[in-house]
């Protein structure tokens, strides 16, 4: 007997006045056509795809259910429903691949249950890695150019008077938060000075 695939349908709209009903109808119809059992509907309503998993409760629940082996397939209307950040989407796709959960993207007609679909999803990962590498190269080139032009990088040095005040108060046994509050400076500055005491 062939085991039916369990699908989690993920729906998302960015604005409160938008509706997910069209996405839901199409994806439920697809599941029926394919003989998939709808294991859950996960709907983030009025939540931007730019937000991380921690700000999208239903996306988080979807990921947890997938990691617990409750899903075989995740179906979404389009790739931008999963996230607006390429790195977020690629991480999600890699996680699902690791958990042997296929991803189906309706608008792009990418079906992770097929060899061609898996290849297409893998290519998304390749291009995302390429984009990350290019970005890192540009950042390093910019930093090197700034250094060559004499620009001082990093945090500015702590004023000698402030440093002396920090050391004096610390020697009296004062805590870092107390020192920062009294001198009206950040706790990070106090911590940096105290680290070299």
N, C-alpha and C positions, 0 to 999 in steps of 0.2 A: 504494500500500500504506500502510495506517494504521500509524504508529509507536506501539508499546505504551508506555504511561506507566511510568516507572521509579519505584517507591515505596520510600522508606526507612521502615521501621516502628520507631517509638520506643516502648520499654517502660521503665517505671520503677516500682519499689516503694520505700517509705521504710525498711522494716525488713527485716533479714536473714531473718527467719522467713517473710516473705511471698513469694508466688510470682507470676511474670509470665505463667504458662502460659495462663490464661484470656484475658488481653489478646492474647497472641500468636495463639492459635487463632482468635479472632474477627477480628483484623486480617488474618491470612493468608487466611481465608475471604472477607473483603471484597475483598481484592486479587484473588483468583481470580474472584469474581463480576463484578468490574469489568474484568477482562482486564488488570490491571496486573502488571508483572513486579516481583517483590520483588528490589530491587537490594541491600538490606542490612537486617539486623536490628541495632538499636542498643539495648543493654540496660544501664541503670544499676540495679544491684541493691543495695538497702539504702542508698540515697542520698536524702536529703531534697530535695524540690523547692525548698526555700528557699535551697539552695546555688547559687552562681553557676556559670556555664559552666566555669570553671577547676576546679571541684570535682566536675564530672560529666563524666568522660572520654568516655563514649559520646555524650552530648548534644553535646559539643564536636566529636567526630568526625562526627556527623550534620550539624552546621552547616558544617563544612569540606567535606564531600562535596557538600552543596547548593551551596556557593559555587564549587566546582570543576566544576559542571555535571553531576554524576553522578546527580542526582535530579530528577524532575519533580513528585513529590508526597511529602509527609511525612504519615504516618498515625499518630495517637496515640489511645489509649483515651479520654482526656478532656483538657480544657484544663489541669487541675491536674497532669497528668503532665508537661507541658512546663515548669511552674514554679508556685511558690506566690505569687510576687510579680507583681502586675499589670504593673508596669513591665518586668520581665524578659520576660514573655509578649508584651507589646505590641512590645517591641524585636525579639524573635524574629520575630513575625508581619510586622513592617515589613521586616526583613532578607529574609525569604523572598519577600515581594511584590516587593521590588526585584530579586531574583534570578529572578523568574518561576517560583517553586516554590510549588505549591498546598499548602494544609494541610487535612487531613481530621481532624475530631474526632468519634469514634464516638459517645460518650455524648450529646453535644450535637447530633448529626446536622448538623454544620456541614461542608459540602463546598466547599472552596475551588476545586474544579474547575468549579463552576457560578457563574453571575452572582449568584444569591441568597446563596450561601455567601461569595463575595468581599465582598458588601455587609455581611454579618453580621460578618465579620472586621474590616472597615474600621470598623464601629460600635464594636467593642471598643477600637480605637485612639482614637476620638473620646472615649469615656467615660474612658479612662485619662488622656488629656490634660486633660480636665475635672477629674478627681480630683487630678492634679498641680497644676493652677492653683489649686484651692480650698485645697490644703495650703499652697502658697506664700503665698497671701493670709492664711491663719491665722497662719503663722509671722511674717509682717511685722506683722500686727496685734498679736501678742503682744509682739514686740520694741518696737514703738512705745509700747504700754501700759507696759512696763517702764521705758523711758526717761522717759516722762511722770511716773512714780512715783519718779524719781530713782535708779533702779538703774543702776549702772555696768556696762556690757557689755564683753565682750572679755577679753583676758588681764589679770591683775593686773599692776601696774607692778613692775619689778624693784627690790628693796630697794637703797637707795643704797650700803650697805656692800658688798653682793654685786657691784653694778655696778663699784664702785671696784676690788675684787679682780680682777674679770675684766679691766678695763682695764690694771691693773698687770701681770698675768701675760701678757697679750697683747703689751704693750710689751716684755716680756723675750723675745718670740719664741715663746712657747708656742702649741701647736696648740689648736684648739677642743675636741677630744675630751679632751685632757690637762687642760685647764682645767675642763671639766665634771666629770671624774672627781675631780680634787683638791678642788673646791668642793662635790661631791656635789649637783650640779644638772643639769638637762636640757641637752642640747646645743642645743636650740631657744632657750633663754634666753641662752646664750653667743652664738649666732648673731645674735639680736636686738640685743644690746648692741654686738657687733662691727660690725654693719651701720651703726651710727650713729657709729662712731669717726671 
